[in-house]
Amino acid sequence: MGCGTSKILPEPPKDVHLDLVKKVEPYTGCKNDIYKHFIKDGGDAIKSGFPSPPRQTNPCSTARMEQPEPRKNRVAKYRAKFDPRVTAKYDIKALIGRGSFSRVVRVEHKATKQPYAIKMIETKYREGREVCESELCVLRRVRHTNIIQLIEVFETQERVYMVMELATGGELFDRIIAKGSFTERDATRVLQMVLDGVKYLHTLGITHRDLKPENLLYYHPGMDSKIMITDFGLASARKKGDDCLMKTTCGTPEYIAPEILVRKPYTNSVDMWALGVISYILLSGTMPFEDDNRTRLYRQILKGKYSYSGEPWPSVSNLAKDFIDRLLTVDPSDRMTALQALKHPWVVSMAASSSMKNLHRSISQNLLKRASSRCQSTKSAQSTRSSRSTKSNKSRRVRERELRELNLRYQQQYNG
């Protein structure tokens, strides 16, 4: 089927493996029951294999604190929920994440002692099944060193268990903050790995649709660890003969491409826009587009309005800025593809001309400042939520009307 004026994505090369993972002992009375993307817990992204840090509590906030449930009891509680086929093969070690429809636990293969993560999904919920179905459709087809790997799947009448690689090295920016130095050469090494994974996905007709730093994990804590792309809950997989254009409005606001905001059919170039945002943050610790007001944020994105002011931009090479500019291009037809990005002089040269400039101090300060600001905003929002409840419906209608008007205005400009 044709795609209008946009290009048809290439068919997978002959050496690409498809349908690598099969269902293991499926429950005969339950078909296509499957799950949601990597887990959110209280607003914090928790990836399989990366335990969340201990929560800090204020001893003055309450006279008596409830004692946490002993770890052994928690593990036993979740172990009891697992199908005997799973526990016969894996030892359940610890709960490391939770979501509305799912739990993620760290496990160990009994025979090999290899650690894995198992995502247990409650399939009785329609929302969980739909997103899970999308993710499994993607993960069954992929095998790449920079993409989280699905190992096997168990199904029962009410639950699905996804056995996955365990990424223990933490999120990309946590590692940058912890390091003593970070140069453009370090940035290009990271981006090469991510671009390799994205190029592979696009070759298969898969668009991630939610690329962001939280979904880029280090495989292990070592200095030589690879980066892995995770969280395929919003991914779209094109099958042979499908129209290559997508229409669903989805993603994380700061990373959404302009063509999604104006509700135009779009292609996998939306992933390249997100990589432009990631590259900008990677070199500065700041966001190219950021505003607490969603309408103003979208206006910035639709205009492609960002700047290279403030630290450490004076120390960043023009070649790096050119790389970002070629990704943060409002017209998707002018945006670099993953293959073109891999061949960009800044990536090919590994930023040799500026590799000695240490950007770490400015980047880490900006990242920590932003994290602190967002934490304060969250606390403020929680403290005023009850007082705003009576006004919420009215303000939501106002925001929706503003966004519709904004979309209409920019869609008219976009279409010339």
N, C-alpha and C positions, 0 to 999 in steps of 0.2 A: 504494500500500500504506500502511496506517495506521502511526502512530507511537505508539500507546498514548496516554498523557496528554500527551506533549510535542507542541509545535507543529511542523507541517510547515514546512520552510523555503520561502520564497517562490520562485517561478520567476523566472529572470533577466528584467529589464526588456527591452523591445523594442529599446532602443538599445545593448544589450550585445552585443559581438561574440564569437562562439564559433568554435572550431576555426580560429584565426587562422594557425597555423603548420602547414604540411604537411611531410611527409618529402621530402627532396631526394634523388632518384636512389637509392631503396632497393635494397639487395642482394636479388635475387629469391629466393635460397635461404634467407633468414633473416628471419623476421617477429617483431615484438614483442620484439626484443632491445634492451633499454635499461637505464639506469644507477643510480647512488647519489647521495645529497645532498652539499652543499658540504663540501669536503674537510677531513679531520682529519689532522694530521701531528705525531706525537709528543705528542698531547694538545692541541696548539694549533689553534684553528680558523683555517683559511686560506680566505678567500673568493676567488672568481674576481675578479681585478682589484685585490686588495689584497695586495701582496707581503709576506711575513713579514719582520720585522726581522732583521738579521744576528745570528747567535748569538754570545754572548760566551763565550770560552774562557779557562780558567785556565792561563797559561803554565807554572805550577809543577806542574801535574797530571801531566805526562808529559814525558819528556826530548825526544822527537821527535814532532812533529805531522805528520800526513799532509797533503800539499799538496792543496788542493781542486782538483777537476777544472776545467780552464779553461772559462769560460762558453761560449765558441764551440763547444767539443766537446760540452757538454751540450745546447746548442740543436740541433746537428747530429744528435745521437743521437735526440732526440725528433722532429725533422723527418723523419727516415727512417721513423718509425713511422706517419706520416700518409698517408692515401690521396691519390693524385695529384689527385683532384678537389678536395680541400681545399687542397693546396699550390698548385694552379693559381689559386685565388681569394684565398688569404690567405698573407701572409708570417708565418712562425713567429718570434716575437721572444724569448720567455723562458719558462722553466718557473716558475710562480708557486704551484703547489700540488700535493699528491699525496695519494692515499688507497689503500686496499687494492685497489680495482679500477679506479682512475681517476687521470688526470693532468690538471691545468689549466694551459694555456699562454696567454700574452698574444700576440695576433696583430694584424696590421694588414691591412685590406682593400686589395688591390692597386690597385683603381681609385679608391676614395674616400679612401684613407689613414685611414679611421676605425678606431680601436682597438676590439678586441673580446676576449672570453675564449672559448677553446674547451676544453670538457671532453671528454677522450678516455676512453671507458669500455671496459673489457675485458668483452665480453658472454658469454664462455665460463663465467663464474662465476654460479651461480644467484642468490646473494644480491645481487650487483650488478645483475643483470637485473630482479629483483623490485622493488627500491627505485627503480631508474631508470624502470621502467615506470610506477610511481606518480607520479614527478615529472613525467615528460613528459606524462602524462595531464592534469595540472594546468596546466603551463606552455603547452601548446598552446591552452588555452581563455582565457587571461587577457591582457588588455592594459590596464594601469593605470600612471599615472605613478609610483606608489609601490611597484610590484612589479617585480622583475628580469624583463627581457624575453628570451624565447627568440627568436632571429633565424631560424635554420634548423637542420636536422638532416641529417647524412650517415650512411648505414649501410653497413657491409661485413659479411662473414661473421663476423668475430671482434670488430669494434669498432663503437662508435657515437660520432659526433662532434657535440656540442651547441654551437652557436655562440650566445653569449649577450652581453648588455650587459656592459660592463666598468665596475665600480664602483671608483673610485680614491680616494675620499675617506676611507676607513677606517671602523672600527667606531664606533658611537655614543659609547661611554664614553671611547675614546681621544681623540675630539674634545673631549669635556667637560673632560678633564684638561688638554689643551693650551690651552684657552681661558682668558682672564683673568677671565671672569665667567660666571655661570650663575644665572639667576633663574627664578621660577615661570613667568614669561611665556615664557622660552625652553623650559621643559618642556612647556607647553601647545602650543607650535608643533610640537615634535617629536611629541607624542602625537596632534595633529590629523592629521598626515600618516600616521602608522601606523594610526590608526583609520579613515581614509579607505580605505586599502588593505584592512584587515580587513573593513570593511563590504562592500566590493566582492566579496571572496572569499566571504563568507557569503551574499551575494545569489545567487551562482552555485552555492551548495551545497557550497562548498569549505571545509574546516577545516584550518588549518595544522598544528596539534598539536605544534609545537616552537618557538613564539615565545619569543625570549630576546634580550638585547642583542647577542649575537654575530651574530645573524641580521638585524640592522638596520644597513645600510651607507649611508654618504653617497656620492652619485653622483660628486661631484668635490670637490676640496679647498677650493673657494671658500666664502665665508660664506653665500652664498645657495643652497647645494646642497640638493637634496631628499633625503629619507630613502627607502631602498628595502628592502622585505621580501625576503629571500632564503631559500634552503634549504627546498625543498618535498619532501625525501626521505621525510618521515613524513606528508605531507598526505593527506587523504581527500577524494575528489571524489564527491559524490552524483549519480547519474544519474537522469533522470526515471523515476519509479515506484519508486525504491529506498526502503527504510526509512531514515529520517533518523538512526537511532541507530547509534552506533559502539561497538565492544566491545574493540578491540585496546588492550592496555596498552602505552603508549609515551610518549616525551617525555624531557625532562631533569629529574632528580629535584626540584630546588628550584622548578621551575615547574609541576609536575604538579598538576592540580586534584584535590580530594578524591574526587569521584565516580569518577575513574579508579582511584584507590588501592583503593577498596572494590569494584572490578570490577563496577560498575553500568554498564548501557548509558548512553551520554552523547551530548551534542550539541555544536554549535560553541561553546557557552558555556565550554568548556575554554580556548578562546583568550582569552576575556575575563578569566578567572582569571589567566592568564599575563601579560596586560597590566596587571593589578593589581600583580603582583610587579614588573614592569618599572617601573611608575610609582613604586612605593615606592623602588626602587633609584635611579631618576632624580632623586628629590628628596633623597636622603640618602647615596647611595654605599654603603649597607648592604643586606643581604638581610632580608626579613621572616621567612623561615624558613631556618634554617641550622644544621646539626649534622653533624659528621664521621660520626656513627653514623646509618646510614640508617633504622633503626627509630625512633629519637628524632625524626629529621627528619620522617618520615611522621606521627608522632603529633602534632607541631606543626601540620602541614598539615590533618590530619583534624579537629583542634579549631578551626582557623582562629585559632591563637594567635600574635599578634604585638603589638608595642607601638610607641609613638612616643616612646621615651626616648632621650636623648643628642642630641648635635649632628648636624644643624642643626634638629631637629624643633621646638624652641621658636620658631624664626623662620619656620616653614611655616604657611600659613593654614589655618584650620579647613575652608575650602571644598575645599582640596586633599586634606585627610585624609578628608573625606566622599566625595570621588571614589574614593579608594583603598578605603575601607570598602565602597562599593557594588559593587566588583569582587571584593574578597577576601571574598565571602560564601559560606559553605560550601554552602548550598542553591542549586543552579544556577538554579532557577526565580526566585529573588530577585535574581540577578545582573544587572547592566546589560547590554543588548545594545550592539553597536557604535554603532548609531544613537542610543540613549539616552545613551551616553557622550559622543558628539559634541554632544549638546544639554545636557549637564550645565553648570550655571552657571559652574563653574570654567574649563571649556574655552571656553565662549561668551564670557566676559568677558576671556579671555586673562590671567587672574590680575591684573587691573588694580590691585586693592587692595594687592597685595604685590609688584608687579613690580620695585620698586626694591631689594628685599632680595637682596644677592648671596650665594648659597649655595655659591659655587664652592669656597672654601677647605675647608670641612667635607666636601663631596662628594668632591673630588679626594683629600683626605687619606684618607678612608675607602676609596675605591676602590683607592688605591695600597697601603694597609695590607692590604686583603683580597688583592690580587694577590701581595704579598710573602709573606703567610701561606700562600696556596695553593702558591706556588713551594716554600717550605720543606717543606710537607707532602708534595709530590710527590717531592722529593729524599730525604726520610726514608723514604718508602714504597719508593722504588727501592733504597735501601741495605739495607733489611731484607727485601726480597722473597724472596731465596734462603733466608733463615733461617725464613721462615714457610711455605715451600712444603709441608713435610710436614704442617702443621696446617691447610692451606687447605681441604681437603675437609670436615673436621670442622666448622670454623668456618662454612663456607658452609651446611652443613646446619642448624646452630644458627640462623643469621640467617634462613634460609628458614622455619624453624619459628616463630621469633618473629614474622616478618612475616605468616605465615598466621594466627597467633593474634590479632595486632593487627588484621588485616583483618576477621576474623570478629567480633571484639568491636565494632569500630566499624560494621560493616555492620548488626549487630543494633540498635545505637543509631540508625543512619541510617534504618533502616526503622521506627523507633519501637517 
